[in-house]
Amino acid sequence: MKKILFIIGFLAACFVANAQQELLLSQQFYSRINKNPAGTGNVEDIDLFLLGHYQYAGVEDAPKSLLFNGHTFINKINSGVGLTISYDNLGIARSFLDIKAVYSYMLRPADNMLVSLGLGFGVRRSAFNKEAYTVDNIIEMYDGTIPDDESKVRPDFDFGVEFAMNDNLLIGASMTHLLDSASTTMLQGRHLNIYGRYMFKINDKWDIAPSLTYMHHAKTNVVELNVTGYYDRFIWGGLTYHPDLSDKFGSNPLAITLGVEYFRFRLGYTIDLGLGKIHHMAGTSHELMLSYSIDRKRTKSKSENVEIFE
């Protein structure tokens, strides 16, 4: 099994300039400050968000990700502030740890509109450990060498913008890892994220929110098509289809999400079912989300006229 994983991982390293290196997390709309700092402070409460993602279930040493976000809105400075910590273990001897402070400033062009400008700044630790796997003679099959053990800590910056109107429309765009001009074993390269979502109110109990997300990195282009239904803002369920357009739909998982919100707690679960030409290799992926909102004293703020439904 480790030999199989090494082959996959080594091929990915050889073509890393063309590969996506950031996971797309299916429940990111609920707390997106690690992808777009402009989403910081979209609620006046203190929002705490924890998410775990386990990819390729059943495969030894499969990639795993852990994410923590915490943020709030401060009326005195008309800004959102927060902290995001993410850890990605890519499974093939590579890992990334990000720790960033996030900040956003709110502009109101009209009473029912809100524009948010965001900046994320912190450090990233990247590590590669070639001794994690037994290579045997597999390397002789390839024209290349395995990088030496390495560990780096370097500054990391993100920038983004969001536009919200009423409590229905949300549009955002961001660029992450601004200092990484290219992808290497130790660098992830810049990632462009663009997304939009609209909340349709069906009746007093039901809301439906279709959304579209696009991620571009080097020659990788991934689109997410999502539809989520909410019942009484208590229970929700949705479907997400996110093919890799650059791979001619060779990888195009379908994610199924179920969740519940009660007494300031939010719990969600997503299962990714592999489709496409390589679905038998990818298997399934699992994602578990838990968030809690700490109540704060209400003040006149940006949320008075525009409420961004998370």
Backbone as a ProteinNet text record, in pm:
[ID]
protein_1_A
[PRIMARY]
MKKILFIIGFLAACFVANAQQELLLSQQFYSRINKNPAGTGNVEDIDLFLLGHYQYAGVEDAPKSLLFNGHTFINKINSGVGLTISYDNLGIARSFLDIKAVYSYMLRPADNMLVSLGLGFGVRRSAFNKEAYTVDNIIEMYDGTIPDDESKVRPDFDFGVEFAMNDNLLIGASMTHLLDSASTTMLQGRHLNIYGRYMFKINDKWDIAPSLTYMHHAKTNVVELNVTGYYDRFIWGGLTYHPDLSDKFGSNPLAITLGVEYFRFRLGYTIDLGLGKIHHMAGTSHELMLSYSIDRKRTKSKSENVEIFE
[TERTIARY]
82.8	0	86.3	194.8	280.4	348.7	378	437.7	339.2	213.8	112.9	100.7	96.3	86.4	207.7	324.6	444.7	441.1	396.8	388.5	296.6	178.5	84.7	146.9	208.5	265.9	382.5	469.2	585.7	545.5	447.7	398.5	339.3	268.4	211.7	321.9	432.4	543.8	610.8	618.9	682	603.6	472	387.7	320.1	389.1	327.4	287	353.5	317.9	179.1	129.6	-1.4	-107.2	-72.5	-163.3	-223.3	-346.5	-409.1	-344.6	-309	-245	-326.8	-441.5	-528.7	-657.5	-701	-825	-943.3	-1044	-1171.3	-1258.8	-1293.4	-1371.8	-1518.5	-1604.2	-1741	-1824	-1789.9	-1871.2	-1807.2	-1723.3	-1650.5	-1738.7	-1857.6	-1942.1	-1980.5	-1976.9	-2016.6	-1907.1	-1783.1	-1673	-1557.1	-1542	-1451.7	-1330.2	-1299.3	-1194.3	-1055.9	-1037.5	-908.5	-891.8	-1001.9	-997.5	-1010.7	-1086.8	-1107.4	-1121	-1019.5	-1026.2	-1136	-1191.9	-1301	-1427	-1435.7	-1549.8	-1538.9	-1431.9	-1412.1	-1513.1	-1576.6	-1669.9	-1805.7	-1844.8	-1976.3	-2090	-2055.2	-2152.9	-2099.9	-2192	-2149.3	-2113.4	-2159.8	-2120.7	-1975.7	-1924.4	-1793.3	-1816.1	-1773.3	-1800	-1677.2	-1694.3	-1587.7	-1622.8	-1526.6	-1553.6	-1440.9	-1477.2	-1379.6	-1423.2	-1328.7	-1361.2	-1247.9	-1283.5	-1186.6	-1223.5	-1124.2	-1146.8	-1053.5	-1111.2	-1035.2	-1057.6	-952.7	-963.7	-921.5	-984.2	-950.5	-962.5	-1080	-1102.5	-1067.6	-999.6	-959.5	-821.6	-760.5	-624.6	-526.4	-424.2	-325.9	-256	-240.3	-172.2	-236.7	-368.4	-439.9	-433.4	-450.7	-446	-552.2	-513.9	-604.3	-585.4	-693.7	-688.8	-767.6	-718.7	-787	-785.9	-901.8	-916.5	-986.9	-932.5	-999.9	-1007.8	-1128.5	-1150.7	-1221.9	-1180.2	-1249.9	-1249.4	-1367.1	-1371.9	-1496.1	-1496.2	-1609.1	-1602.5	-1705	-1710.9	-1697.3	-1613.2	-1592.7	-1649	-1757.9	-1829.2	-1746	-1665.1	-1590.4	-1494.4	-1442.4	-1349.2	-1409	-1538.2	-1609.1	-1533.9	-1483.6	-1396.1	-1423.3	-1387.5	-1387.6	-1245.5	-1226.5	-1094.6	-1107.5	-999.3	-1008.3	-875	-881.7	-764.6	-804.2	-717.6	-740.7	-614.9	-633.7	-524.8	-564.5	-480.7	-510.6	-388.1	-414.3	-307.2	-347.2	-262.5	-284.9	-171.9	-205.5	-110.9	-145.1	-62	-94.1	-69.4	-22	-13.8	113.6	170.1	292.1	408.9	431.6	549	548.4	438.7	433.6	323.6	350.3	250.2	268.9	158.2	158.1	80.2	136.1	68.7	60.1	-61.8	-85.2	-142.3	-85.5	-139.5	-147.8	-269.8	-287.1	-386.9	-354.9	-453.1	-526.9	-657.7	-737.8	-810.9	-825	-885.4	-968.7	-1082.2	-1163.7	-1219	-1233.5	-1292.1	-1418.4	-1526.6	-1657.4	-1686.9	-1737.1	-1784.7	-1931.8	-2011.3	-2153.4	-2192.1	-2193.6	-2232.2	-2379.8	-2464.5	-2607.3	-2655.5	-2777	-2828.3	-2840.5	-2867.6	-2886.4	-2766.9	-2652.4	-2532.9	-2414.3	-2324	-2203.8	-2087.3	-1976	-1851.6	-1747	-1679.9	-1579	-1445.3	-1340.4	-1204.2	-1125	-1059.4	-994.1	-848.8	-771.1	-629.7	-598.5	-530.2	-479.7	-328.9	-269.3	-123.4	-76	28.9	80.8	199.5	212.7	325.7	275.7	357.4	329	452.6	432.6	540.5	513.3	609.4	598.3	708.3	675	771.4	762.3	878	885.2	976.3	928	1003.4	1007	1115.7	1122.9	1137.3	1174.6	1190.6	1057.3	948.1	817.5	770	829.8	785.5	902.7	875.4	973.9	964.6	1073	1069.2	1109.2	1199.2	1255.2	1312.1	1271.2	1326.5	1228.7	1122	1020.9	1078.3	1170.4	1223.6	1293.8	1339.3	1407.8	1312.8	1181.6	1084	1069.1	1126.8	1101	1230.6	1216.3	1329.6	1328	1383.8	1381.9	1437.7	1444.1	1494.9	1397.4	1406.2	1321	1387.4	1312	1372.5	1422.9	1527.6	1577.9	1478.8	1494.9	1414.5	1431.9	1320.8	1327.3	1212.9	1237.2	1134.4	1157.5	1050.9	1062.5	948.4	978.9	877.8	893.2	785.1	791.7	662.9	666.6	545	443	315.8	208.6	99.5	48.3	-50.9	-163.9	-285.2	-403.6	-473.8	-546.9	-627.5	-758.7	-868	-996.4	-1096.4	-1208.3	-1317.9	-1450.5	-1550.8	-1684.6	-1787.2	-1895.5	-2007.9	-2134.7	-2213.9	-2340.4	-2452	-2570.8	-2686.2	-2805.7	-2870.4	-2978	-2927.4	-3007.8	-2960.8	-2969.7	-2962.4	-2980.7	-2855.4	-2789.4	-2680.4	-2544.7	-2453.6	-2315.2	-2222.2	-2125.7	-2025.4	-1888	-1790.4	-1657.8	-1547.6	-1427.2	-1308.8	-1186.9	-1088.8	-968.2	-850.2	-731	-606.2	-528.2	-495.6	-422.8	-277.2	-189.4	-45.6	16.9	0.3	42.9	193	273.6	419.3	471.2	387.2	430.4	405.8	506.2	489.3	475.1	524.6	517	499.4	460.3	442.5	567.5	610.7	721.2	683.7	777.3	751.4	717.4	778.2	761.3	668.2	625.4	537.6	408.3	298	170.1	129.8	193.5	156.3	29	7.8	-111.6	-236	-345.4	-474.4	-577.7	-649.9	-757.8	-890.6	-971.6	-1103.1	-1209.8	-1314	-1427.2	-1555.3	-1650.9	-1773.7	-1892.4	-2010.1	-2134.1	-2244.6	-2337.5	-2448.7	-2571	-2688.5	-2812.7	-2911.7	-2974.6	-3070.2	-3212.4	-3283.5	-3423	-3513.1	-3603.1	-3698.5	-3822.9	-3847.2	-3960.7	-4089.3	-4083.7	-4196.1	-4141.6	-4229	-4184.9	-4089.9	-4089.6	-4006.8	-3887.8	-3902.4	-3800.9	-3723.2	-3590.1	-3500.2	-3413.2	-3380.6	-3290.7	-3180.2	-3056.5	-2940.7	-2851.3	-2864.3	-2767.1	-2639.6	-2526.1	-2399.1	-2306	-2211.4	-2111.8	-1975.5	-1876.8	-1740.5	-1642	-1540.8	-1436.3	-1300.1	-1212.9	-1077.3	-979.2	-880.7	-779.3	-641.5	-558.6	-419.4	-337	-241.8	-159.2	-250.9	-248.4	-333.4	-452.8	-478.6	-591.7	-710.5	-826.2	-949.3	-1060.5	-1106.6	-1210.6	-1332.4	-1448.8	-1575.4	-1659.5	-1724.4	-1818.3	-1958.6	-2049.7	-2191.4	-2264.3	-2331.7	-2394.8	-2538.4	-2624.3	-2760	-2786.2	-2823.8	-2851.6	-2990.2	-3065.4	-3198.1	-3198.3	-3263.9	-3270.8	-3416.1	-3442.7	-3576.6	-3577.9	-3649.6	-3667	-3533.2	-3432	-3296.4	-3250.6	-3298.7	-3269.1	-3198.4	-3249.8	-3191.2	-3159.7	-3047.6	-3015.9	-2955.1	-2963.5	-2902.9	-2870.2	-2763.5	-2724.2	-2641.4	-2625.3	-2542.5	-2440.3	-2316.1	-2208.8	-2139.4	-2129	-2059.7	-1938.2	-1816.8	-1696.8	-1595.9	-1614.9	-1521.8	-1395	-1287.8	-1164.2	-1172	-1199.8	-1217.4	-1089.2	-974	-845.5	-813.7	-877.2	-850.4	-956	-1031.7	-1135.9	-1232.5	-1270.3	-1365.5	-1316.8	-1183	-1129.3	-1157.4	-1162.5	-1199	-1316	-1430.8	-1548	-1637.2	-1593.5	-1668.4	-1803.8	-1894.9	-2024.3	-2031.5	-2054	-2059.1	-2203.1	-2234.9	-2367	-2348.7	-2421.8	-2406.2	-2537.6	-2529.4	-2643.8	-2599.2	-2687.7	-2649.3	-2768	-2737.2	-2839.1	-2783.7	-2868.4	-2829.3	-2925.9	-2871.8	-2957.6	-2883.6	-2947.9	-2896.7	-2751.2	-2724.9	-2594.6	-2489.7	-2526.1	-2436.4	-2475	-2375.7	-2398.7	-2312.7	-2375.2	-2305.8	-2336.9	-2232.5	-2252.7	-2160.8	-2209.9	-2130.9	-2143.4	-2029.3	-2025.7	-1952.6	-2007.8	-1938.7	-1918.7	-1796.8	-1759.5	-1755	-1833.7	-1834.9	-1758.3	-1653.9	-1571.7	-1644.4	-1640.1	-1696.1	-1587.7	-1615.6	-1518.9	-1428.8	-1327.2	-1241.9	-1157.5	-1123.3	-1034	-1106.8	-1239.2	-1313.4	-1277	-1238.4	-1204.3	-1074.4	-990	-866.1	-888	-979.7	-997	-1079.2	-1178.3	-1262.7	-1350.5	-1385.8	-1471	-1391.7	-1446.1	-1386.5	-1494.4	-1451.1	-1545.3	-1503.9	-1604.7	-1580	-1679.3	-1626.8	-1711.3	-1687.7	-1796.9	-1789.5	-1866.5	-1806.4	-1871.6	-1842.9	-1946.7	-1926.1	-2014.5	-1972	-2047.3	-2038.7	-2149.6	-2156.9	-2176.3	-2081	-2087.6	-2158.6	-2265.3	-2347.2	-2270.7	-2287	-2229.9	-2340.9	-2315.8	-2411.6	-2429.6	-2554	-2584	-2558.7	-2499.8	-2479.2	-2522	-2542.9	-2571.9	-2448.9	-2463	-2345.6	-2382	-2287.3	-2306.5	-2415.7	-2445.7	-2546.2	-2687.3	-2703	-2836.7	-2919.4	-2859.1	-2932.4	-2894.7	-2775.7	-2731.1	-2689.4	-2758.7	-2723.3	-2675.6	-2550.8	-2495.5	-2523.2	-2616.2	-2647.5	-2530.6	-2473.4	-2352	-2380.2
-120.8	0	125.9	123.5	241.5	265.4	155.7	172.4	242	201.4	264.1	412.1	442.8	582.3	661.9	600.9	673.7	705.6	610.2	634.2	753.1	752.2	862.4	993.2	991.1	1113.5	1165.4	1075	1117.7	1175.6	1113.5	1168.8	1307.4	1323.9	1455.5	1557.6	1517.2	1610.2	1647.4	1551.2	1579.2	1682.1	1681.6	1773.2	1874.5	1912.6	1995.8	2132.5	2182.4	2314.4	2314.6	2197.2	2188.6	2137	2117.2	2046.8	2140.1	2107	2177.8	2131.7	2225.2	2186.6	2225.7	2288.3	2320.1	2241.1	2179.5	2104.8	2199.4	2157.1	2227.6	2163.1	2239	2187	2220.9	2118.7	2134.9	2229.9	2246.7	2328.2	2464.6	2512.6	2636	2761.1	2757	2875.5	2919.7	2827.2	2862.5	2940.5	2925.4	3001.5	2996.8	3102.1	3099.7	3188.8	3229.5	3328.1	3274.9	3143.5	3088.9	3090.5	3099.4	3112	3257.1	3335.6	3476.3	3558.2	3636.5	3714.4	3820.2	3851.2	3948	3896	3764.7	3707.9	3722.3	3785.3	3803.7	3904.2	3868.6	3960.4	3966.9	3860.8	3862.4	3838.9	3814.5	3808.5	3891	3943.2	4026.3	3941.5	3816.1	3725.5	3681.1	3607.6	3544.1	3405.4	3385.2	3260.6	3170.3	3049.6	2950	2833.5	2789.9	2693.9	2591.3	2463.5	2353.8	2255.5	2217.3	2126.5	2026.9	1901.5	1797.9	1729.6	1704.5	1643.6	1523.3	1407.4	1283.8	1233.8	1239.7	1208.1	1064	1004	867.3	768.6	761.6	673.1	529.1	461.4	324	308.2	418.5	415.1	454.4	374.8	400.8	534.7	611.9	742.1	837.5	832.6	921.8	1066.1	1165.2	1305.7	1339.4	1425.8	1471.2	1621.4	1689.8	1833.9	1867.6	1968	2017.5	2169.2	2230.4	2375.1	2431.9	2541.5	2617.5	2763.7	2820.4	2962.4	3025.3	3144.5	3221.5	3368.1	3433.1	3573.3	3640.9	3775.6	3855.9	3992.1	4075.1	4210.7	4311	4413.1	4517.9	4648.1	4693.2	4808.1	4936.9	4954.2	5079.4	5107.8	5004.1	5023.7	4977.2	4942.1	4901	4790.1	4694.1	4592.4	4455.5	4354.9	4218.7	4175.4	4099.9	4048.4	3900.3	3825.6	3684.3	3613.7	3482.6	3395.7	3268.1	3222.7	3097	3010.4	2883.4	2786.7	2663.6	2624.2	2506.6	2417	2286.7	2188	2089.7	2075.6	1980.7	1878.9	1753.9	1644.1	1575	1596.9	1548.2	1398.6	1334.6	1189.3	1134.1	1201.2	1152.1	1236.4	1229.5	1290.2	1442	1505.4	1652	1703.1	1816.7	1877.8	2028.7	2098.1	2244.1	2287.6	2382.4	2441.4	2591.4	2646.2	2789	2849.2	2960.6	3037.2	3182.5	3235.7	3370.5	3450.8	3579	3676.3	3726.4	3750.1	3797.7	3925.2	4014.8	4145.7	4187.1	4250.2	4302.9	4439.2	4524.6	4657.7	4668.4	4722.1	4725.6	4862.1	4859.2	4978.6	4958.4	5066.2	5054.9	5154	5110.1	5200.4	5236.8	5152.4	5179.3	5107.5	5143	5084.8	4933.3	4880.4	4735.7	4666.2	4734.6	4676.4	4684.7	4590	4587.8	4537.7	4609.7	4567.9	4548.5	4434.8	4402.7	4377.1	4442.8	4421.6	4350.5	4240.8	4160	4129.6	4113.8	4078	3970.9	3866.7	3763.7	3768.1	3764	3772.6	3684.3	3607.6	3516.6	3439.7	3316	3232.5	3096.7	3033.8	2898.2	2812.9	2696.9	2598.9	2484.5	2456.9	2345.9	2245	2118.4	2014.3	1898.3	1837.8	1718.2	1617.9	1494.2	1388.5	1266.3	1249.4	1140.1	1003.5	1001.8	874.5	815.7	887.4	840.3	718	690.3	579.6	492.8	362.1	268.5	269.4	313.1	332.8	206.3	127.6	10.8	54.2	-12.3	21.9	99	152.7	221.4	342	410.1	533.1	508.5	385.6	356	365	367.6	376.1	518.2	615.5	754.9	827.8	927.6	1013	1132.6	1116.1	1222.9	1174.6	1263.4	1229.9	1276.9	1217.1	1257.3	1372.3	1479	1589.8	1544.5	1610.9	1581.1	1631.2	1578.2	1628.2	1779.3	1847	1992.5	2045.7	2159.4	2228.5	2378.2	2451.5	2595.7	2667	2784.9	2874.8	3006.9	3055.5	3177.4	3256.5	3388	3468.6	3424.4	3449.2	3410.3	3517.2	3557.9	3664.9	3625.3	3664.4	3647.2	3782.1	3799.8	3920.4	3882.4	3950.9	3920.4	4032.2	4017.6	4113.8	4037.9	4091.2	4034.5	4145.9	4111.6	4202.8	4130.7	4194.6	4137.3	4237.6	4187.2	4273.8	4209.8	4288.8	4237.6	4115.2	4014.1	3889.6	3776.1	3812.3	3712.3	3684.5	3790.9	3774.9	3790.4	3699.9	3707.5	3673	3761.4	3738.9	3767.9	3682.8	3703.2	3657.1	3711.9	3671	3689.8	3601.1	3611	3549.2	3589.2	3529	3489.1	3360.5	3312	3284.9	3290.6	3264.9	3359.7	3487.7	3589.7	3587.1	3543.3	3544.3	3423.5	3322.6	3200.5	3214.2	3255.8	3278.5	3148.9	3039	2910.9	2799	2681.7	2565	2478.5	2440.2	2345.7	2247.5	2161.8	2070.8	2146	2263.4	2338	2457.8	2490.3	2604.9	2559.2	2625.3	2585.8	2669.7	2782.2	2867.1	2946	3050.2	3133	3056.6	3074.8	3016.2	3127.9	3128.3	3223.5	3156.4	3220.9	3169	3273.4	3232.3	3318.1	3241.6	3307.5	3236.8	3332.7	3273	3347.9	3258.7	3319	3242.2	3332.8	3274.7	3351	3268.6	3333.6	3267.7	3299	3196.1	3209.7	3168.2	3256.5	3224.2	3164.3	3036.6	2967.4	2998.7	2985.8	3020.6	3045.6	3045	3074.2	2969.3	2851.1	2741.7	2707	2720.4	2668.2	2779.2	2760.6	2844	2753	2797.8	2722.3	2815.9	2768.9	2853	2782.1	2813.6	2763.8	2848.2	2785.4	2858.1	2802.8	2888.2	2851.3	2898	2808.3	2839.6	2797.9	2881.7	2850.2	2866.9	2767	2772.1	2750.4	2841.7	2830	2830.1	2734.7	2728	2667.9	2746	2700.6	2653.3	2523.8	2471.9	2393.7	2407.3	2339.3	2434	2385.8	2463.7	2375.6	2407.3	2328.9	2416.6	2365.9	2436	2357.9	2428.2	2366.3	2418	2326.9	2359	2301.7	2388.5	2343.6	2393.7	2309.9	2349.7	2298.6	2390.3	2355	2403.6	2315.9	2351.4	2360.4	2463.3	2486.8	2479.3	2401.9	2393.9	2465.5	2576.1	2652.2	2695.1	2709.8	2744.1	2651.4	2528.5	2428.8	2307	2256.3	2139.3	2178.4	2130.4	2156.7	2033.5	2031	1925.6	1978.2	1925.1	1977.9	1880.5	1913.8	1838.3	1932.3	1885.1	1962.8	1877.1	1930.2	1862.9	1947.6	1890.2	1970.5	1896.1	1903.3	1838.3	1920.3	1851.8	1917.2	1933.8	2056	2080.4	2058.8	2080.6	2065	1918.8	1828.4	1685.8	1617	1697	1643.5	1554.9	1602.6	1534.9	1397.2	1379.9	1254.7	1241	1354.1	1355.1	1452.2	1401.5	1487.6	1432.4	1452	1397.3	1466.6	1392.6	1443.9	1436.7	1550.5	1556.8	1569.6	1495.7	1501.2	1553.6	1659.5	1723.6	1723.5	1692.5	1702	1777.8	1861.6	1937.9	1980.6	2025.2	2072.1	2188.3	2284.8	2399.4	2411.4	2417.8	2424.6	2495.3	2595.1	2664.5	2706.9	2775.3	2832.9	2729.9	2603.7	2500.2	2467.9	2435.7	2390.2	2267.1	2160.6	2034.8	1990.7	1961.7	1919.6	1804.8	1721	1606.9	1599.2	1575.1	1562.8	1435.7	1365.3	1250.4	1279.5	1259.5	1280.3	1144.8	1128.5	1004.2	1026.1	946.6	963.6	920.8	1005.6	974.7	998.8	961	985.7	866.7	888.4	779.4	718.6	797.3	746.4	730.6	716	708.1	585.5	476.1	354.1	369.3	467.8	492.2	588	683.1	787.4	743.7	655.4	613.9	728.7	725.7	828.7	916.5	1035	1127.6	1171.1	1205.4	1243.3	1378.1	1456.7	1588.8	1614.9	1654.7	1681.7	1824.8	1899.2	2039	2063.1	2142.2	2182.6	2330.3	2407.9	2549.2	2591.4	2699	2753.4	2905.3	2970.3	3115.8	3168.1	3248.5	3307	3441.4	3456.3	3576.7	3697.5	3809.6	3936.3	4039.3	4143.8	4252.2	4319.2	4334.2	4391.7	4541.4	4586.9	4729.9	4763.1	4890.8	4933	4907.2	4829.2	4786.7	4758	4704.1	4669.2	4565.5	4487.2	4382.3	4435.4	4566.9	4623.2	4613.9	4638.2	4636.1	4518.9	4470.7	4361.8	4244.2	4132.9	4012.9	3908	3868.1	3766.7	3631.5	3556.5	3424.7	3332.1	3277.3	3196.8	3066.1
0	0	0	79.2	83.6	-50.9	-122.8	-254.6	-348.6	-341.4	-426	-393.9	-264.3	-222.2	-266	-258.8	-299.2	-448	-528.9	-673.5	-701.4	-637.8	-657.7	-612.6	-495.4	-440.1	-520.2	-568	-643.4	-778.6	-842.6	-968.4	-946.3	-834.7	-803.6	-784.6	-720.3	-698.7	-830.8	-922.1	-1050.6	-1130.9	-1113.5	-1190.5	-1099.4	-992.3	-889.9	-942.5	-1044	-1096.9	-1158.7	-1196.6	-1259	-1162.1	-1037.8	-947.4	-844.8	-805.6	-695.3	-565.5	-476.9	-352.3	-230.6	-250.1	-139.3	-153.4	-44.6	-48.9	-58.5	-134	-134.4	-28.3	74	185.2	161.5	162.6	115.1	200.1	328.7	418	447.6	354.4	376.2	378	321.2	320.1	461.7	556.3	692.7	765.8	725	783.7	685.5	607.8	492.5	509.9	633.6	653.7	619.8	617	576.5	424.6	350.6	204.5	160	237.8	203.8	331.4	368	491.6	490.4	372.2	365.8	434.2	458.6	530.6	681.2	729.7	873.6	928.4	1040.3	1104	1037.8	964.8	900.6	999.4	1126.1	1234	1350.5	1431.7	1544.1	1666.2	1669.6	1776.6	1755.8	1853.9	1839	1780.7	1659.3	1588.5	1593.7	1647.5	1655.9	1564.8	1483.8	1377.1	1372.1	1375.6	1370.4	1263.1	1177	1067.6	1046.6	1027.4	995	864.4	781.4	649.4	634.4	604.8	588.9	447	365.2	223.6	196.9	93.7	51	167.4	227.3	340.8	304.7	396.5	375.2	315	270.9	215.6	325.1	344.4	449.6	427.2	536.4	530.3	431	421.8	330.8	381.5	293.1	334.8	439.4	531.8	637.6	655.9	688	711.6	836.9	909.8	1028.6	1022.5	1048.9	1036.5	1158.1	1212	1318.2	1276.5	1284.9	1258.8	1378	1413.7	1515.8	1477	1481.2	1439.9	1495.8	1489.3	1534	1468.1	1493.3	1439.9	1554.4	1534.5	1634.6	1579	1639.8	1586.9	1592.9	1697.6	1716.4	1602.1	1541.8	1430.4	1297.2	1300.7	1179.2	1105.2	1181.9	1123.8	1184.2	1109.5	1159.5	1189.5	1297.7	1334.1	1367.9	1344.7	1373.4	1360.7	1377.9	1371	1298	1208	1139.6	1146.9	1181	1190.3	1109	1016.3	934.9	925.1	923.9	909.6	801	699.7	591	589.2	614.6	599.4	468.5	366	233.5	216.6	322.3	320.2	261	160.6	96.1	146.4	276.7	340.2	338.9	300.2	296.8	388.9	455.3	542	543.1	570.4	578.1	701.6	775.9	891.3	869.4	871.8	853.3	980.5	1025.6	1137.3	1091.8	1086.4	1033.4	1116.5	1133.6	1179.4	1055.7	1070.8	957.9	998.4	901.5	927.6	806.1	833	724.1	762.7	664.2	685.4	601.1	662.6	599.1	537	415.1	345.3	310.7	323.4	294.3	183.7	57.2	-51.6	-49.8	13	27.9	153.2	198.3	322.1	315.1	197.8	184.6	121.5	115.6	54.4	149.1	133.7	215.8	132.5	137.5	72.2	181.2	179.2	280.4	212.1	262.4	213.2	321.9	287.4	389.5	360.8	468.7	459.6	563.3	520.3	610.5	613.1	732.1	740.9	856.5	830.2	931.8	879.5	924.4	884.2	839.1	756.5	709.2	728.1	787.8	800.9	704.9	617	523.4	554.4	541.5	576.4	478.1	450	367.4	434.4	449.1	515.9	425.5	352.1	255.2	322.9	452.8	522	567	542.7	588.3	511.5	395.3	313.6	270.2	253.5	201.7	50.3	-13	-157.2	-232.3	-175.6	-243.7	-378.7	-485	-615.4	-703.4	-641.2	-722	-793	-726	-782.2	-914.7	-938.5	-1062.9	-1182.6	-1154.6	-1261.7	-1314	-1243	-1277	-1310.8	-1393.4	-1428.9	-1335.2	-1217.4	-1118.2	-986.9	-889.3	-757.4	-651.5	-535.9	-424.8	-351.7	-320.8	-246.1	-110.1	-60.4	73.1	178.4	302	413.6	424.9	450.8	455.1	538.8	601.9	677.8	666	635.4	617.4	687.8	742.8	796.3	723.2	663.7	585.4	600.9	574.7	583.7	479	511.1	420.2	425.7	307.9	300.9	207	243.7	159.6	146.9	38.7	21.1	-44.3	-3.8	-63.2	-49.6	-120.4	-117	-120.4	-52.1	-56.6	-76.3	-144.8	-163.6	-121.4	-35.6	10.6	-9.8	-46.6	-63.3	4.9	93.9	178.1	252.4	268.2	327.6	226.7	96.3	-9.3	-89.9	-136.9	-232.6	-166	-198.4	-151.9	-267.1	-294.5	-398.3	-338.3	-365.2	-308.9	-401.7	-379.6	-455.3	-366.8	-381.4	-299.2	-371	-325.7	-371.3	-246.5	-234.8	-118.5	-153.4	-51.6	-65.7	-168.7	-143.4	-239.3	-266.9	-171.2	-188.5	-265.7	-285.1	-353.2	-503.4	-576.4	-719.5	-798	-743	-812.6	-709.8	-757.6	-670.8	-673	-554.3	-540	-430.2	-393.1	-282.4	-155.4	-135.7	-11.8	-25.6	-147.2	-169.4	-235.2	-200.5	-258.5	-378.5	-397.9	-509.9	-482.1	-561.6	-544	-589.6	-514.4	-549.3	-562.4	-672	-693.7	-661.2	-577.4	-540.2	-573.1	-643.8	-675.9	-644.2	-578.9	-542	-536.9	-550.1	-539	-486.6	-413.3	-355.7	-344.6	-365.5	-350.8	-269.2	-171.6	-83.6	-128.5	-173	-213	-96.6	-57.4	48.5	-16	8.6	-51.2	24.8	157.1	243.8	383.9	484.4	620.9	676.6	619.3	672.3	584.3	454.8	363	292	284.2	204.1	119.3	-1.5	-89.1	-136.7	-125.7	-160	-261.4	-390.2	-488.9	-482.5	-509.3	-507.1	-614.2	-654	-753.9	-705	-705.4	-661.9	-770.5	-792.9	-891.4	-825.1	-840.7	-788.1	-902.8	-914.8	-1018.8	-954.4	-998.5	-952.8	-1065.7	-1117.5	-1229.7	-1342.8	-1375	-1481.3	-1427.6	-1299.4	-1237.5	-1227.8	-1271.2	-1266.8	-1211	-1092	-1026	-1003.7	-1040.3	-1020.7	-920.7	-829.7	-736	-764	-790.5	-805.7	-685.1	-610.2	-486	-478.2	-422.5	-386.4	-245.8	-156	-17.3	21.1	84.7	133.6	285	339.6	484.1	529.3	632.3	690.3	824.5	829.7	953	1012.5	926.7	971.9	1085.4	1079.9	1183.6	1125.5	1016.6	949.7	806.1	755.8	616.1	550.4	419.9	341	203	142	12	-69.3	-196.2	-289	-350.8	-362	-424.2	-529.1	-649.2	-758.2	-793.7	-781.7	-805.7	-893.5	-1025.5	-1118.5	-1138.7	-1176.2	-1218.3	-1369.9	-1414.2	-1557.1	-1635.2	-1571.7	-1640.4	-1668.1	-1592.1	-1606	-1691.8	-1768.4	-1855.7	-1778.7	-1658.1	-1572	-1526.7	-1525.3	-1472.3	-1324.4	-1253.7	-1112.5	-1094.8	-1050.2	-1031.7	-920.7	-795.7	-682.7	-663.9	-603.9	-563	-411.1	-346.4	-200.5	-153.1	-46.8	15.8	157.1	191.9	322.1	398.5	527.9	618.7	742.3	798.6	915.9	998.9	1119.1	1211.6	1291.9	1325.9	1406.6	1523.4	1644.8	1762.7	1875.5	1934.8	2052.6	2033.2	1921.1	1887.6	1845.8	1845	1793.6	1649.3	1570	1433.6	1409.7	1362	1335.7	1193.8	1115.7	978.2	939.5	849.6	802	649.9	583.9	437.7	398.5	302.6	244	95.1	48.8	-91.7	-161.5	-265.6	-342.4	-472.2	-493.8	-612.9	-738.9	-841.4	-972.1	-1077.2	-1200.4	-1307.3	-1332.6	-1416.7	-1463.4	-1352.8	-1248.1	-1143.5	-1010.3	-1014.9	-890.1	-808.2	-874.4	-802.8	-723.3	-759.4	-685.8	-568.5	-588.1	-487.6	-367.9	-389.2	-278.2	-228.8	-101.1	-43.9	52.3	77	173.3	271.4	393.6	498.8	557	595.2	650.5	764	879.3	996.1	1041.5	1063.3	1101	1230.6	1320.6	1444.5	1467.2	1495.1	1523.7	1640.4	1706.3	1818.7	1815.7	1840	1837.6	1979.6	2026.2	2160.3	2152.2	2227.4	2221.7	2275.3	2207.2	2252	2262.7	2342.6	2355.3	2220.2	2177.4	2047.4	2044.8	1935.9	1914.2	1772.5	1747.4	1611	1526.4	1423.8	1347.7	1204.1	1135	995.4	979	1081.8	1069.7	1083.5	1112.3	1131.3	1004.2	888.8	764.4	674.2	686.4	600.3	688.4	674.1	748.8	649.3	662.9	573.1	633.4	575.2	628.3	603.3	709.3	697.1	626.4
[MASK]
++++++++++++++++++++++++++++++++++++++++++++++++++++++++++++++++++++++++++++++++++++++++++++++++++++++++++++++++++++++++++++++++++++++++++++++++++++++++++++++++++++++++++++++++++++++++++++++++++++++++++++++++++++++++++++++++++++++++++++++++++++++++++++++++++++++++++++++++++++++++++++++++++++++++++++++++++++++

